[in-house]
Amino acid sequence: MEKNGKKVLVTGATGHLGFTLVKELLKRNYTVRAGVRDSQNTQRNNHLLDLGIEIVDADLMKPETLRKAVEGVDGIFQVAAVFALKAKDPQSDIIDPSVTGGLNVLKAAKKEGVKRIVWTSSMAAVGMGTTPDKPFNEDDWYHQAKNPYYYAKYKAEWEAWKYADANDLDLITINPGYIIGPNFYRHTPTTQIMEDMLSNKFPMIPPMRLNFVDVRDVALAHILAYEKKKAKGRYICATNILTFKETLKLLHGLYSEIKVPRFQMSPLLMKLFAIFLPDVTREEARVSVETCIYTDTSKIQRDLGWKPRPLKDSLQETIQWIKNNGFPSNTKK
């Protein structure tokens, strides 16, 4: 297959979004260099090795690896980040890799003369807590974020824009909602919730609202942002809000083994007993109960021509991927 002449680096290429982005770029005939934390870890990189592409070390906290990784590329997709809601040492395990690590990528791009960088941010950097009549847009920032993950996403993107503006870098950021869909070989907190639904681990329905988006649609948003010259600034990449109950009912219609509990958990009970819910921290429970992420996606649709696929299809394919790939006993870590 003839290449299109563009060579790009994708950091975090083993992850859910990174791997999907690599696959979508290859479909468009890009020459892709996959950046991973340890190129010698064949078990972790196995699904990338199957694609027959160049795999290089690109550890965000090791600037010397990044300089080599960005050498000779036309553009960078900065996808790598920590997706964890809690850690023993939040500063070193979550915040530093996102903030300092992200800046290290931009500094390497500056040194090597790479102009256009598409950066994976999150709705966590935009905000938590709005209503349908006042949806978030690209001007909103989650300045008051306290949870380490939300703070890391906000701070990392904020500092990235400061550095890019000061150093004449052509930066574009994508702010997705809760990413679901196929192509993952280890769980994210979001895909773990989907498995927990499949395994009927929720005795009552949590009073949560979920703003899902398909990983393939997020990958496409990155590519469109890279390819379209008029693309500029931030782009919210999300779909419609579903309550937890609506999600379970939809999935039950697709997979009868997924049950819809009879009882709805109250917000107070959720806060009191959040620690017993699978993969839901107290802070995440509080945020999910008290807030909701309604979004205005007119900019990404207008500038990039982006349109998400039906959410029902994404949910079905996520569950089917989990069933087909042997989670939670999957050996591809």
Order of alpha helices (4+ residues) and beta strands (2+ residues): beta-alpha-beta-alpha-beta-alpha-beta-alpha-beta-alpha-beta-beta-alpha-beta-alpha-beta-beta-alpha-alpha-alpha-alpha-alpha
